[in-house]
Amino acid sequence: MIDKLQPYGLLIGRVVIGVVFIAHGYQKWFVKGMDATTQGFEGLGIPAPQLAAYFTATVELVGGVLFILGALMPIVGFLFAFTMAGAYYYVHSATFFNQEGGYEYVLVLAAASIALGFSGGGAFAVDKLFTRKKNQDEDQAAADATTAIRTAV
């Protein structure tokens, strides 16, 4: 039963986390604007604030779309966790609870990003199209090797 439901759970997780990151990236790019985002990063003491702002906003926006699609899952999961580590270090490390400006929220986003990113994304992920083909090729190679060994013996 769980095996049949797992792809749906992974899809829901990918969509929710993807939407959260898209919303934050969209906010940085189009609501606040990149100049204000860069100024905000500078005010927080983030090194290379313009580069960091563009990197973060792009990872959030583009990565969110990729996460929903289930594409490049390990890379995007790592990049999300990396940006959340930066958010923790430069903004949220003083306390735990989110309502106090703490790291609770970024910790959950980082953990979910790693867990989902390295899950393979499930049956409804674009990445699955490539792993399915790879697995079929590996299965065929194993069958060919087994046949060759049996023929040789």
C-alpha positions in Angstrom: 0.0 0.0 0.0 2.8 2.5 0.9 4.6 1.7 -2.3 1.6 2.7 -4.3 1.1 6.0 -2.3 4.7 7.0 -2.1 4.8 8.7 -5.6 1.9 10.9 -4.6 3.5 11.8 -1.3 6.7 12.8 -3.1 4.8 14.8 -5.6 2.9 16.7 -2.9 6.2 17.4 -1.1 7.9 18.5 -4.3 5.0 20.8 -5.2 4.7 22.4 -1.8 8.4 23.0 -1.3 8.7 24.2 -4.9 5.9 26.7 -4.5 7.4 28.1 -1.3 10.8 28.6 -3.1 9.1 30.0 -6.2 7.2 32.5 -4.0 10.4 33.7 -2.3 12.3 33.9 -5.6 9.5 35.7 -7.3 9.3 38.2 -4.4 13.0 38.9 -4.7 13.0 39.3 -8.5 9.6 41.1 -9.1 8.1 42.4 -5.9 11.0 43.9 -4.0 13.2 44.0 -7.1 16.8 43.0 -7.3 18.2 46.4 -6.2 16.2 46.3 -3.0 17.1 42.6 -2.5 20.8 43.4 -3.0 20.6 46.3 -0.5 18.9 44.0 2.0 21.6 41.4 1.6 24.2 44.1 2.0 22.5 45.3 5.2 22.6 41.8 6.6 26.4 41.6 6.0 26.2 39.0 3.3 29.4 38.9 1.3 29.2 39.9 -2.4 25.6 41.0 -1.8 24.7 41.5 -5.5 26.0 38.1 -6.5 24.4 36.5 -3.5 21.1 38.2 -4.2 21.0 37.1 -7.8 22.2 33.6 -7.0 19.6 33.1 -4.2 16.7 34.6 -6.2 17.5 32.5 -9.2 18.0 29.3 -7.2 14.6 29.9 -5.5 12.7 30.7 -8.7 14.2 28.4 -11.2 14.9 25.7 -8.6 11.3 25.8 -7.5 10.0 25.1 -11.0 12.6 22.3 -11.4 11.6 20.8 -8.0 7.9 20.7 -9.0 8.8 19.0 -12.3 11.1 16.6 -10.4 14.1 17.6 -12.6 17.7 17.6 -11.4 16.4 16.7 -7.9 19.7 16.1 -6.1 21.3 19.3 -7.4 18.3 21.5 -6.7 17.8 19.9 -3.2 21.5 20.7 -2.4 21.2 24.3 -3.7 18.1 24.9 -1.7 19.8 23.5 1.4 22.8 25.7 0.7 20.8 28.8 0.4 18.9 27.9 3.6 22.3 27.4 5.3 23.2 31.0 4.3 19.8 32.2 5.6 20.5 30.5 8.9 24.0 31.8 9.2 23.4 35.4 8.2 19.8 36.0 9.4 18.2 33.3 11.6 20.8 31.8 13.9 20.0 33.7 17.1 16.9 31.7 18.1 14.9 28.7 17.2 11.3 29.7 16.7 10.3 31.3 13.4 8.0 33.9 15.0 11.0 35.2 16.9 13.1 35.4 13.6 14.7 32.1 14.3 15.9 29.2 12.2 12.9 26.8 12.6 11.6 27.6 9.1 14.9 27.5 7.2 15.8 24.3 9.0 12.6 22.6 7.8 13.1 23.8 4.3 16.7 22.6 4.2 15.8 19.2 5.6 12.8 18.8 3.3 14.9 19.9 0.3 17.6 17.3 1.1 15.1 14.5 1.8 13.1 15.2 -1.4 16.1 16.0 -3.5 17.8 12.7 -2.8 14.6 10.7 -3.0 14.7 10.6 -6.7 11.5 12.6 -6.9 9.2 9.6 -7.3 7.4 8.1 -10.2 6.0 11.4 -11.4 9.4 13.1 -11.6 11.1 14.1 -14.9 14.3 12.6 -13.5 12.5 9.2 -13.4 12.3 9.2 -17.2 16.1 9.1 -17.2 16.6 6.6 -14.4 14.0 4.3 -15.9 16.0 4.2 -19.2 19.3 3.8 -17.3 17.8 0.9 -15.2 16.5 -0.8 -18.4 20.0 -0.5 -20.0 21.7 -1.8 -16.8 19.2 -4.7 -16.6 19.8 -5.6 -20.3 23.6 -5.4 -19.8 23.3 -7.8 -16.8 21.1 -10.2 -18.8 23.6 -10.1 -21.7 26.5 -10.8 -19.3 24.6 -13.7 -17.6 23.9 -15.2 -21.1 27.6 -14.8 -22.1 28.7 -16.6 -18.9 26.2 -19.4 -19.4 27.3 -19.8 -23.0 31.0 -19.9 -22.1 30.5 -22.5 -19.3 
